[in-house]
Amino acid sequence: MKKSWIALVFAPTVALATQSVLYAMVTPSCSAQMRLNIHLAAAVALLVVVVLAVMAYGQSSVYRREPQSPDHDGAQPPVPGRFFGDVAAAVAALSALVILAMWFGVWVLSPCAII
């Protein structure tokens, strides 16, 4: 369940930090006329969030064999790890989509474009 909490907390944090980093790198990229640094920052952030999503999904798949219904025979108590793993994987996937959406703007717009 620790991997699920890591993904649940750090994936949105990485997405928000990526927004700040991409915004801060616009002026240096415009002055150097090079967008490679912005692309690298977005790619690294996306890679980190995807790894967190895979870890969370892997953690939830450990609990797939547990009873799914609360009215099972009672031999084992229900484990909330599957729910946390699924939610953490969904949050990390949503954070990955947010990073992709921010990265799309980097692909389309020039850092020197005035909007």
C-alpha angles and dihedrals in degrees: 000000000000092000090053093054091048091054092042093054106029102042095067089040090055090049092052092044089050090056091053093045094048091049092048092050095055097085096047090045091050093049092048093039089226127119098184094101092053091049092049092051092050092045093050092048091049091049092051093050093047090051089051090050092050091048091050093047090048090052091051092048089059087066096045091099092055117102110278099201124069089220097066122131093283097239090124128023116243113266120223092203093095092056093047091047093051093047092046091050090049092049091048091048090051090049089052090053090051091052090048090051091051091046090052089062089054090053094049104037130056115235088237095052114122112213 
